Amino acid sequence: MRTGFIIAALAVSTLFISSCVQKEYYTVEPPPAEPPGPQYNYIFDDDFNNNINNWTFSDPDNAAYVTMVNSWLKYTYMPPNDGTNTVAISTGAKLHRNFLVQTRIRSDYAMGLCFGVSDNDYGYSFFIDNDGYFALYREGTANEGVQTIMDWQASEAIYRNGWNEVEFEQTGNYWMGYINGVKVFEIPAKSINGNKIGYIVLAGTTGYADYLTVQW
């Protein structure tokens, strides 16, 4: 009789424990994918192996020179006073729509991309310097001074005393800047009046560019 009671008790206990075990089956959904970036149909590419795109110039009065050295564009600007100097060319890009500018630069002071340049408009500049800072400016016109869009600010993305990959992209109504693959700003887009793209340096700079690629 006692043995039968124990067996019955074990059966009830096993039934109770089994009824408390619930198996759950579910599917882990992957995280949502990043939205695809703009699709570009045209590309301009210059690796500075030659001067086919007419970058070089010599301006002794302003101590400004652009030459081709070892498949690099070399930009020297050593005037007695402060200021900037710009070299920009027509790449065929249409800057009223999505576009991407990519380059690799280094300098001993401050150098950057310029874009939206025309004969009557100095366009915009995306500077980086050798102390690890970057800035964004509206360079103005002959009758309009420089306007600061983003003042100089530090970024750990910048390699001091070395080459830096710099990208500027216009997507929809936004401008985005990248240094060595790190996004350093995203701001509402500004009006662009010109289509030329190139480089800008501060006085006292010797800088180099390794390539320039533009997609639109």
MDAnalysis code that builds the backbone (N, CA, C; Angstrom):
import MDAnalysis as mda
import numpy as np

u = mda.Universe.empty(648, n_residues=216, atom_resindex=np.repeat(np.arange(216), 3), trajectory=True)
u.add_TopologyAttr("name", ["N", "CA", "C"] * 216)
u.add_TopologyAttr("resid", np.arange(1, 217))
u.add_TopologyAttr("resname", ["MET", "ARG", "THR", "GLY", "PHE", "ILE", "ILE", "ALA", "ALA", "LEU", "ALA", "VAL", "SER", "THR", "LEU", "PHE", "ILE", "SER", "SER", "CYS", "VAL", "GLN", "LYS", "GLU", "TYR", "TYR", "THR", "VAL", "GLU", "PRO", "PRO", "PRO", "ALA", "GLU", "PRO", "PRO", "GLY", "PRO", "GLN", "TYR", "ASN", "TYR", "ILE", "PHE", "ASP", "ASP", "ASP", "PHE", "ASN", "ASN", "ASN", "ILE", "ASN", "ASN", "TRP", "THR", "PHE", "SER", "ASP", "PRO", "ASP", "ASN", "ALA", "ALA", "TYR", "VAL", "THR", "MET", "VAL", "ASN", "SER", "TRP", "LEU", "LYS", "TYR", "THR", "TYR", "MET", "PRO", "PRO", "ASN", "ASP", "GLY", "THR", "ASN", "THR", "VAL", "ALA", "ILE", "SER", "THR", "GLY", "ALA", "LYS", "LEU", "HIS", "ARG", "ASN", "PHE", "LEU", "VAL", "GLN", "THR", "ARG", "ILE", "ARG", "SER", "ASP", "TYR", "ALA", "MET", "GLY", "LEU", "CYS", "PHE", "GLY", "VAL", "SER", "ASP", "ASN", "ASP", "TYR", "GLY", "TYR", "SER", "PHE", "PHE", "ILE", "ASP", "ASN", "ASP", "GLY", "TYR", "PHE", "ALA", "LEU", "TYR", "ARG", "GLU", "GLY", "THR", "ALA", "ASN", "GLU", "GLY", "VAL", "GLN", "THR", "ILE", "MET", "ASP", "TRP", "GLN", "ALA", "SER", "GLU", "ALA", "ILE", "TYR", "ARG", "ASN", "GLY", "TRP", "ASN", "GLU", "VAL", "GLU", "PHE", "GLU", "GLN", "THR", "GLY", "ASN", "TYR", "TRP", "MET", "GLY", "TYR", "ILE", "ASN", "GLY", "VAL", "LYS", "VAL", "PHE", "GLU", "ILE", "PRO", "ALA", "LYS", "SER", "ILE", "ASN", "GLY", "ASN", "LYS", "ILE", "GLY", "TYR", "ILE", "VAL", "LEU", "ALA", "GLY", "THR", "THR", "GLY", "TYR", "ALA", "ASP", "TYR", "LEU", "THR", "VAL", "GLN", "TRP"])
u.atoms.positions = np.array([
    [0.838, -1.203, 0.000],
    [0.000, 0.000, 0.000],
    [0.872, 1.252, 0.000],
    [1.929, 1.240, 0.821],
    [2.831, 2.394, 0.889],
    [3.553, 2.589, -0.446],
    [3.937, 1.436, -1.054],
    [4.631, 1.527, -2.353],
    [3.724, 2.128, -3.415],
    [2.472, 1.743, -3.412],
    [1.527, 2.305, -4.380],
    [1.335, 3.785, -4.186],
    [1.339, 4.236, -2.928],
    [1.166, 5.662, -2.642],
    [2.350, 6.466, -3.174],
    [3.549, 5.922, -2.973],
    [4.754, 6.632, -3.440],
    [4.767, 6.750, -4.956],
    [4.407, 5.663, -5.631],
    [4.371, 5.692, -7.098],
    [3.355, 6.695, -7.592],
    [2.201, 6.733, -6.946],
    [1.164, 7.693, -7.337],
    [1.641, 9.112, -7.115],
    [2.328, 9.355, -5.993],
    [2.825, 10.697, -5.689],
    [3.860, 11.139, -6.717],
    [4.757, 10.245, -7.098],
    [5.757, 10.570, -8.115],
    [5.110, 10.888, -9.450],
    [4.075, 10.150, -9.789],
    [3.378, 10.389, -11.056],
    [2.751, 11.759, -11.072],
    [2.108, 12.140, -9.953],
    [1.478, 13.468, -9.869],
    [2.531, 14.552, -9.939],
    [3.668, 14.347, -9.216],
    [4.750, 15.330, -9.220],
    [5.326, 15.504, -10.612],
    [5.546, 14.387, -11.310],
    [6.083, 14.461, -12.675],
    [5.131, 15.175, -13.605],
    [3.843, 14.918, -13.456],
    [2.839, 15.579, -14.279],
    [2.836, 17.065, -14.032],
    [2.987, 17.468, -12.753],
    [2.974, 18.888, -12.403],
    [4.195, 19.605, -12.977],
    [5.357, 18.960, -12.816],
    [6.582, 19.569, -13.336],
    [6.525, 19.681, -14.852],
    [6.035, 18.632, -15.507],
    [5.947, 18.661, -16.968],
    [5.016, 19.752, -17.441],
    [3.964, 19.999, -16.690],
    [3.001, 21.015, -17.109],
    [3.550, 22.416, -16.955],
    [4.623, 22.594, -16.157],
    [5.213, 23.918, -15.957],
    [6.294, 24.236, -16.980],
    [6.722, 23.274, -17.762],
    [7.752, 23.503, -18.775],
    [7.082, 23.920, -20.075],
    [7.415, 25.133, -20.528],
    [6.794, 25.650, -21.748],
    [7.881, 25.904, -22.778],
    [7.743, 25.314, -23.915],
    [8.702, 25.522, -24.990],
    [8.271, 26.724, -25.828],
    [9.225, 27.625, -26.062],
    [8.935, 28.813, -26.858],
    [9.728, 28.739, -28.152],
    [9.043, 28.947, -29.236],
    [9.669, 28.951, -30.553],
    [9.473, 30.337, -31.166],
    [10.579, 30.993, -31.544],
    [10.455, 32.309, -32.165],
    [11.634, 32.519, -33.104],
    [11.467, 33.468, -33.987],
    [12.503, 33.796, -34.966],
    [13.112, 35.141, -34.615],
    [14.432, 35.202, -34.534],
    [15.120, 36.460, -34.265],
    [15.243, 37.233, -35.567],
    [14.602, 38.395, -35.612],
    [14.656, 39.215, -36.822],
    [15.969, 39.988, -36.854],
    [16.619, 40.077, -38.006],
    [17.845, 40.882, -38.100],
    [17.511, 42.358, -37.937],
    [18.484, 43.162, -37.472],
    [18.229, 44.598, -37.343],
    [17.940, 45.209, -38.704],
    [17.156, 46.281, -38.737],
    [16.841, 46.898, -40.033],
    [18.099, 47.377, -40.735],
    [18.149, 47.170, -42.018],
    [19.323, 47.562, -42.805],
    [19.359, 49.069, -42.976],
    [20.585, 49.589, -43.107],
    [20.732, 51.007, -43.391],
    [20.119, 51.318, -44.754],
    [19.441, 52.463, -44.865],
    [18.885, 52.810, -46.178],
    [20.001, 52.960, -47.199],
    [19.788, 52.526, -48.422],
    [20.843, 52.617, -49.434],
    [21.201, 54.065, -49.732],
    [22.472, 54.305, -50.020],
    [22.908, 55.644, -50.355],
    [22.526, 56.005, -51.775],
    [22.838, 57.233, -52.171],
    [22.505, 57.666, -53.527],
    [23.220, 56.818, -54.574],
    [22.577, 56.629, -55.695],
    [23.185, 55.933, -56.820],
    [23.708, 56.979, -57.808],
    [24.998, 56.920, -58.103],
    [25.606, 57.903, -58.985],
    [25.820, 57.313, -60.376],
    [25.622, 58.155, -61.381],
    [25.709, 57.709, -62.770],
    [26.993, 58.144, -63.470],
    [27.663, 59.154, -62.912],
    [28.841, 59.707, -63.578],
    [29.985, 59.815, -62.579],
    [31.199, 59.753, -63.113],
    [32.373, 59.827, -62.246],
    [33.491, 60.596, -62.939],
    [34.185, 61.421, -62.157],
    [35.410, 62.093, -62.577],
    [36.508, 61.603, -61.649],
    [37.648, 61.236, -62.213],
    [38.724, 60.690, -61.390],
    [40.061, 61.213, -61.888],
    [40.865, 61.742, -60.977],
    [42.194, 62.236, -61.331],
    [43.175, 61.746, -60.268],
    [44.189, 60.992, -60.692],
    [45.203, 60.510, -59.752],
    [46.486, 61.332, -59.821],
    [46.454, 62.440, -60.540],
    [47.546, 63.404, -60.607],
    [48.845, 62.808, -61.160],
    [48.705, 61.826, -62.028],
    [49.883, 61.300, -62.719],
    [50.386, 62.263, -63.785],
    [49.503, 63.177, -64.209],
    [49.882, 64.186, -65.188],
    [48.979, 65.398, -64.981],
    [49.172, 66.397, -65.821],
    [48.424, 67.647, -65.682],
    [47.334, 67.767, -66.742],
    [46.724, 66.636, -67.099],
    [45.733, 66.643, -68.167],
    [44.547, 67.549, -67.850],
    [44.258, 67.768, -66.561],
    [43.113, 68.605, -66.184],
    [43.504, 70.038, -65.824],
    [44.748, 70.409, -66.146],
    [45.205, 71.803, -66.030],
    [45.107, 72.352, -64.604],
    [45.653, 71.615, -63.664],
    [45.695, 72.085, -62.280],
    [46.826, 73.084, -62.037],
    [47.956, 72.880, -62.664],
    [49.160, 73.608, -62.266],
    [49.084, 75.088, -62.638],
    [49.704, 75.891, -61.777],
    [49.849, 77.320, -62.067],
    [51.011, 77.854, -61.241],
    [51.493, 79.034, -61.644],
    [52.563, 79.711, -60.929],
    [52.189, 81.177, -60.786],
    [52.107, 81.656, -59.554],
    [51.732, 83.043, -59.273],
    [52.758, 83.633, -58.305],
    [53.928, 84.035, -58.823],
    [54.989, 84.540, -57.937],
    [54.574, 85.759, -57.122],
    [53.733, 86.632, -57.668],
    [53.329, 87.828, -56.932],
    [52.617, 87.486, -55.631],
    [51.895, 86.364, -55.622],
    [51.181, 85.942, -54.414],
    [51.822, 84.723, -53.745],
    [52.989, 84.323, -54.238],
    [53.715, 83.172, -53.683],
    [52.837, 81.933, -53.640],
    [52.084, 81.718, -54.730],
    [51.174, 80.572, -54.820],
    [51.571, 79.712, -56.016],
    [51.699, 78.403, -55.774],
    [52.146, 77.492, -56.825],
    [51.444, 76.144, -56.679],
    [51.034, 75.583, -57.814],
    [50.558, 74.202, -57.861],
    [51.391, 73.466, -58.900],
    [51.985, 72.348, -58.491],
    [52.797, 71.528, -59.379],
    [52.406, 70.059, -59.209],
    [52.878, 69.219, -60.118],
    [52.689, 67.778, -60.009],
    [54.027, 67.150, -59.627],
    [54.043, 66.436, -58.497],
    [55.271, 65.846, -57.974],
    [54.985, 64.416, -57.529],
    [55.664, 63.440, -58.133],
    [55.536, 62.031, -57.725],
    [54.079, 61.555, -57.693],
    [53.321, 61.945, -58.698],
    [51.895, 61.587, -58.801],
    [51.062, 62.191, -57.674],
    [51.514, 63.310, -57.139],
    [50.743, 64.093, -56.180],
    [50.561, 65.495, -56.738],
    [49.468, 66.118, -56.349],
    [49.316, 67.550, -56.565],
    [49.947, 68.246, -55.366],
    [50.911, 69.111, -55.617],
    [51.580, 69.865, -54.556],
    [51.125, 71.318, -54.606],
    [50.672, 71.832, -53.464],
    [50.121, 73.189, -53.376],
    [50.923, 73.970, -52.336],
    [51.566, 75.035, -52.785],
    [52.365, 75.879, -51.892],
    [51.825, 77.301, -51.915],
    [51.619, 77.866, -50.717],
    [51.116, 79.241, -50.617],
    [51.831, 79.915, -49.454],
    [52.770, 80.823, -49.783],
    [53.609, 81.461, -48.777],
    [53.624, 82.981, -48.930],
    [52.471, 83.638, -48.846],
    [52.435, 85.093, -48.981],
    [52.899, 85.766, -47.682],
    [53.204, 87.057, -47.737],
    [53.607, 87.755, -46.510],
    [52.442, 87.992, -45.550],
    [51.217, 87.948, -46.059],
    [50.044, 88.211, -45.222],
    [49.159, 86.969, -45.131],
    [48.172, 87.033, -44.227],
    [47.220, 85.935, -44.090],
    [46.284, 85.887, -45.294],
    [45.598, 84.782, -45.447],
    [44.620, 84.639, -46.513],
    [44.513, 83.193, -46.955],
    [43.766, 82.988, -48.014],
    [43.616, 81.658, -48.595],
    [43.889, 81.727, -50.086],
    [44.153, 80.579, -50.660],
    [44.335, 80.481, -52.102],
    [43.624, 79.233, -52.581],
    [42.983, 79.340, -53.747],
    [42.138, 78.259, -54.256],
    [42.535, 77.878, -55.671],
    [42.523, 76.579, -55.945],
    [42.615, 76.078, -57.311],
    [41.424, 75.155, -57.528],
    [40.654, 75.408, -58.577],
    [39.445, 74.614, -58.835],
    [39.261, 74.470, -60.335],
    [38.713, 73.323, -60.737],
    [38.508, 73.040, -62.156],
    [37.076, 72.557, -62.389],
    [36.681, 72.554, -63.642],
    [35.390, 71.984, -64.029],
    [35.565, 70.476, -64.207],
    [34.841, 69.706, -63.421],
    [34.916, 68.245, -63.504],
    [33.764, 67.655, -64.307],
    [32.810, 68.496, -64.685],
    [31.605, 68.017, -65.346],
    [30.475, 67.732, -64.379],
    [30.776, 67.759, -63.081],
    [29.762, 67.438, -62.070],
    [28.678, 68.503, -62.022],
    [27.450, 68.057, -61.789],
    [26.307, 68.938, -61.593],
    [25.996, 68.966, -60.101],
    [26.252, 70.100, -59.472],
    [26.173, 70.171, -58.018],
    [24.812, 70.601, -57.500],
    [23.811, 70.687, -58.381],
    [22.461, 71.015, -57.920],
    [21.708, 69.760, -57.483],
    [22.357, 68.579, -57.576],
    [21.722, 67.329, -57.172],
    [22.702, 66.562, -56.276],
    [22.402, 65.303, -55.977],
    [23.290, 64.513, -55.128],
    [24.675, 64.394, -55.765],
    [25.708, 64.567, -54.944],
    [27.071, 64.374, -55.439],
    [27.989, 64.000, -54.276],
    [29.125, 63.426, -54.627],
    [30.110, 62.973, -53.648],
    [31.496, 63.357, -54.134],
    [32.278, 64.000, -53.255],
    [33.665, 64.364, -53.555],
    [34.564, 63.621, -52.571],
    [35.577, 62.945, -53.099],
    [36.505, 62.181, -52.266],
    [37.935, 62.538, -52.637],
    [38.786, 62.656, -51.618],
    [40.191, 62.951, -51.862],
    [41.025, 62.455, -50.694],
    [42.329, 62.512, -50.881],
    [43.289, 62.151, -49.826],
    [44.326, 63.259, -49.787],
    [44.452, 63.926, -48.629],
    [45.321, 65.095, -48.541],
    [46.188, 65.040, -47.284],
    [47.265, 65.808, -47.339],
    [48.091, 66.047, -46.154],
    [48.722, 67.422, -46.309],
    [49.047, 68.061, -45.197],
    [49.688, 69.371, -45.265],
    [50.450, 69.633, -43.973],
    [51.268, 70.683, -44.008],
    [51.988, 71.082, -42.804],
    [51.251, 72.176, -42.037],
    [50.063, 72.573, -42.531],
    [49.277, 73.581, -41.816],
    [47.785, 73.334, -42.007],
    [47.179, 73.894, -43.071],
    [45.731, 73.723, -43.265],
    [45.400, 73.690, -44.750],
    [44.670, 72.645, -45.144],
    [44.289, 72.427, -46.538],
    [42.909, 71.786, -46.555],
    [42.178, 71.994, -47.637],
    [40.857, 71.381, -47.696],
    [40.312, 71.292, -49.105],
    [39.128, 70.711, -49.174],
    [38.353, 70.677, -50.412],
    [37.636, 71.997, -50.600],
    [37.464, 72.406, -51.845],
    [36.550, 73.502, -52.152],
    [35.604, 73.027, -53.249],
    [34.400, 73.555, -53.229],
    [33.385, 73.127, -54.197],
    [32.394, 74.261, -54.385],
    [31.658, 74.200, -55.508],
    [30.713, 75.270, -55.804],
    [31.382, 76.553, -56.248],
    [32.593, 76.441, -56.785],
    [33.366, 77.606, -57.209],
    [32.993, 77.986, -58.637],
    [32.948, 79.283, -58.904],
    [32.759, 79.790, -60.267],
    [33.639, 81.015, -60.441],
    [33.570, 81.642, -61.604],
    [34.374, 82.840, -61.840],
    [33.945, 83.987, -60.937],
    [32.699, 83.960, -60.462],
    [32.177, 85.050, -59.639],
    [31.881, 84.639, -58.201],
    [32.176, 83.397, -57.861],
    [31.815, 82.882, -56.539],
    [32.933, 81.965, -56.056],
    [33.379, 82.189, -54.822],
    [34.484, 81.401, -54.285],
    [34.024, 80.079, -53.669],
    [32.715, 79.843, -53.655],
    [32.188, 78.553, -53.221],
    [32.310, 78.294, -51.734],
    [32.519, 77.024, -51.398],
    [32.585, 76.566, -50.003],
    [33.881, 75.794, -49.788],
    [34.312, 75.728, -48.529],
    [35.533, 74.995, -48.200],
    [35.300, 74.079, -47.009],
    [35.914, 72.914, -47.065],
    [35.921, 71.938, -45.970],
    [37.386, 71.717, -45.622],
    [37.849, 72.420, -44.583],
    [39.252, 72.439, -44.190],
    [39.563, 71.381, -43.138],
    [40.797, 70.864, -43.154],
    [41.366, 70.184, -41.994],
    [42.773, 70.735, -41.791],
    [43.225, 70.761, -40.532],
    [44.574, 71.265, -40.282],
    [45.435, 70.198, -39.624],
    [46.695, 70.538, -39.439],
    [47.657, 69.562, -38.935],
    [47.620, 69.421, -37.418],
    [46.744, 70.171, -36.754],
    [46.573, 70.039, -35.307],
    [45.351, 69.206, -34.947],
    [44.661, 68.653, -35.958],
    [43.515, 67.793, -35.678],
    [42.183, 68.511, -35.640],
    [42.058, 69.629, -36.343],
    [40.815, 70.400, -36.377],
    [40.256, 70.437, -37.797],
    [38.946, 70.667, -37.890],
    [38.305, 70.864, -39.190],
    [37.347, 72.042, -39.102],
    [36.966, 72.586, -40.266],
    [36.047, 73.724, -40.322],
    [35.354, 73.732, -41.677],
    [34.229, 74.446, -41.733],
    [33.447, 74.568, -42.967],
    [33.096, 76.033, -43.162],
    [33.395, 76.568, -44.356],
    [33.188, 77.984, -44.633],
    [32.453, 78.204, -45.949],
    [31.726, 79.314, -45.983],
    [31.263, 79.909, -47.236],
    [32.314, 80.929, -47.596],
    [32.996, 80.728, -48.732],
    [34.159, 81.550, -49.048],
    [33.813, 82.912, -49.638],
    [32.531, 83.135, -49.957],
    [32.094, 84.452, -50.387],
    [32.361, 84.753, -51.853],
    [32.354, 86.042, -52.172],
    [32.588, 86.532, -53.531],
    [33.515, 87.734, -53.447],
    [33.741, 88.376, -54.594],
    [34.572, 89.576, -54.591],
    [33.948, 90.680, -53.744],
    [32.615, 90.650, -53.605],
    [31.912, 91.694, -52.848],
    [31.333, 91.194, -51.525],
    [31.617, 89.952, -51.194],
    [31.035, 89.345, -49.996],
    [32.114, 88.593, -49.243],
    [32.222, 88.859, -47.955],
    [33.268, 88.241, -47.156],
    [33.000, 86.782, -46.825],
    [33.975, 86.174, -46.192],
    [33.870, 84.775, -45.765],
    [32.857, 84.653, -44.635],
    [32.049, 83.596, -44.683],
    [31.082, 83.304, -43.624],
    [31.407, 81.945, -43.013],
    [31.409, 81.894, -41.693],
    [31.685, 80.642, -40.991],
    [30.412, 79.811, -40.892],
    [30.448, 78.609, -41.410],
    [29.334, 77.668, -41.259],
    [29.572, 76.780, -40.042],
    [30.771, 76.228, -39.943],
    [31.202, 75.471, -38.761],
    [32.612, 75.926, -38.418],
    [32.767, 76.520, -37.224],
    [34.083, 77.004, -36.822],
    [35.000, 75.823, -36.502],
    [36.277, 76.109, -36.403],
    [37.262, 75.064, -36.154],
    [36.912, 74.251, -34.913],
    [36.873, 72.942, -35.051],
    [36.634, 72.049, -33.921],
    [37.458, 70.781, -34.074],
    [37.850, 70.236, -32.929],
    [38.744, 69.082, -32.922],
    [38.009, 67.815, -33.328],
    [38.744, 66.914, -33.962],
    [38.218, 65.593, -34.299],
    [39.328, 64.559, -34.151],
    [39.039, 63.501, -33.398],
    [40.010, 62.422, -33.244],
    [40.166, 61.615, -34.533],
    [39.285, 61.853, -35.500],
    [39.384, 61.127, -36.771],
    [40.562, 61.589, -37.618],
    [41.083, 62.780, -37.329],
    [42.147, 63.356, -38.154],
    [43.507, 62.793, -37.751],
    [44.274, 62.354, -38.746],
    [45.644, 61.899, -38.518],
    [46.580, 63.100, -38.632],
    [47.230, 63.441, -37.556],
    [48.186, 64.544, -37.593],
    [49.469, 64.092, -38.285],
    [50.043, 65.003, -39.036],
    [51.291, 64.723, -39.755],
    [51.175, 63.521, -40.685],
    [49.988, 63.309, -41.238],
    [49.802, 62.168, -42.131],
    [48.711, 62.424, -43.150],
    [48.471, 61.420, -43.974],
    [47.430, 61.502, -44.989],
    [46.060, 61.328, -44.350],
    [45.082, 62.062, -44.869],
    [43.704, 61.962, -44.407],
    [42.762, 61.822, -45.593],
    [41.884, 60.834, -45.506],
    [40.824, 60.675, -46.498],
    [39.688, 61.631, -46.144],
    [39.329, 62.487, -47.073],
    [38.293, 63.496, -46.839],
    [37.180, 63.305, -47.862],
    [35.941, 63.300, -47.378],
    [34.781, 63.146, -48.256],
    [33.741, 64.204, -47.916],
    [33.132, 64.720, -48.968],
    [31.991, 65.624, -48.802],
    [30.869, 65.101, -49.682],
    [29.664, 65.013, -49.109],
    [28.535, 64.466, -49.863],
    [27.297, 65.332, -49.675],
    [26.621, 65.588, -50.782],
    [25.300, 66.226, -50.741],
    [24.264, 65.161, -51.084],
    [23.383, 64.888, -50.132],
    [22.324, 63.900, -50.318],
    [20.997, 64.548, -49.966],
    [20.137, 64.716, -50.962],
    [18.871, 65.383, -50.707],
    [19.116, 66.798, -50.232],
    [18.608, 67.121, -49.052],
    [18.745, 68.465, -48.499],
    [19.796, 68.543, -47.402],
    [20.767, 67.636, -47.420],
    [21.772, 67.612, -46.361],
    [23.187, 67.536, -46.920],
    [24.109, 68.137, -46.174],
    [25.536, 68.021, -46.423],
    [26.150, 67.156, -45.335],
    [27.037, 66.269, -45.737],
    [27.731, 65.413, -44.785],
    [29.222, 65.430, -45.074],
    [30.011, 65.524, -44.015],
    [31.457, 65.504, -44.147],
    [32.051, 64.328, -43.411],
    [33.043, 63.695, -44.031],
    [33.696, 62.519, -43.449],
    [35.207, 62.714, -43.474],
    [35.856, 62.257, -42.414],
    [37.316, 62.236, -42.355],
    [37.740, 60.831, -41.955],
    [38.498, 60.186, -42.824],
    [38.937, 58.806, -42.583],
    [37.775, 57.884, -42.225],
    [36.664, 58.067, -42.950],
    [35.496, 57.208, -42.784],
    [34.593, 57.566, -41.629],
    [34.937, 58.587, -40.858],
    [34.136, 59.004, -39.707],
    [33.325, 60.243, -40.089],
    [32.010, 60.185, -39.886],
    [31.186, 61.359, -40.172],
    [31.440, 62.415, -39.100],
    [31.867, 63.599, -39.522],
    [32.166, 64.667, -38.571],
    [31.107, 65.762, -38.578],
    [30.259, 65.789, -39.594],
    [29.127, 66.718, -39.552],
    [28.036, 66.272, -40.507],
    [26.831, 66.697, -40.198],
    [25.664, 66.581, -41.075],
    [24.815, 67.807, -40.824],
    [24.644, 68.645, -41.847],
    [23.933, 69.907, -41.698],
    [22.998, 70.104, -42.888],
    [22.014, 70.998, -42.758],
    [21.171, 71.309, -43.918],
    [22.011, 71.868, -45.064],
    [21.686, 71.479, -46.270],
    [22.436, 71.915, -47.449],
    [22.257, 73.409, -47.689],
    [23.268, 74.014, -48.276],
    [23.253, 75.423, -48.654],
    [23.120, 75.548, -50.175],
    [22.819, 76.752, -50.600],
    [22.715, 77.017, -52.034],
    [24.103, 77.034, -52.667],
    [24.251, 76.355, -53.799],
    [25.525, 76.296, -54.519],
    [25.359, 76.999, -55.862],
    [26.266, 77.931, -56.145],
    [26.142, 78.726, -57.366],
    [27.082, 78.288, -58.485],
    [28.195, 77.647, -58.138],
    [29.156, 77.225, -59.156],
    [29.307, 75.719, -59.198],
    [30.056, 75.224, -60.192],
    [30.241, 73.780, -60.360],
    [31.693, 73.323, -60.280],
    [32.625, 74.246, -60.095],
    [34.030, 73.852, -60.032],
    [34.369, 73.258, -58.663],
    [35.330, 72.340, -58.678],
    [35.759, 71.637, -57.467],
    [37.282, 71.623, -57.432],
    [37.850, 71.710, -56.235],
    [39.307, 71.677, -56.137],
    [39.797, 71.743, -54.715],
    [40.860, 72.553, -54.517],
    [41.537, 72.604, -53.223],
    [41.735, 74.045, -52.776],
    [41.853, 74.202, -51.465],
    [42.080, 75.503, -50.865],
    [43.097, 75.341, -49.746],
    [43.991, 76.313, -49.597],
    [44.997, 76.276, -48.537],
    [45.037, 77.619, -47.824],
    [45.401, 77.574, -46.544],
    [45.675, 78.790, -45.798],
    [47.100, 79.246, -46.070],
    [47.335, 80.548, -45.916],
    [48.683, 81.086, -46.068],
    [49.644, 80.354, -45.137],
    [50.830, 80.058, -45.654],
    [51.826, 79.349, -44.864],
    [51.764, 77.847, -44.999],
    [51.030, 77.362, -45.996],
    [50.815, 75.916, -46.148],
    [51.536, 75.353, -47.367],
    [52.139, 74.201, -47.171],
    [52.511, 73.325, -48.273],
    [51.696, 72.053, -48.106],
    [50.864, 71.770, -49.096],
    [49.968, 70.625, -48.991],
    [50.054, 69.731, -50.216],
    [49.539, 68.517, -50.053],
    [49.569, 67.529, -51.128],
    [48.211, 66.842, -51.235],
    [47.851, 66.483, -52.457],
    [46.652, 65.677, -52.709],
    [47.059, 64.461, -53.524],
    [46.492, 63.316, -53.178],
    [46.861, 62.054, -53.815],
    [45.929, 61.693, -54.968],
    [44.666, 62.086, -54.858],
    [43.691, 61.822, -55.924],
    [42.461, 62.681, -55.672],
    [41.630, 62.813, -56.670],
    [40.331, 63.474, -56.535],
    [39.314, 62.675, -57.333],
    [38.241, 62.266, -56.667],
    [37.149, 61.547, -57.317],
    [35.848, 62.278, -57.035],
    [35.076, 62.511, -58.089],
    [33.775, 63.167, -57.961],
    [32.737, 62.266, -58.616],
    [31.631, 62.031, -57.921],
    [30.522, 61.246, -58.467],
    [29.238, 62.057, -58.353],
    [28.390, 61.924, -59.376],
    [27.122, 62.646, -59.367],
    [26.101, 61.901, -60.211],
])
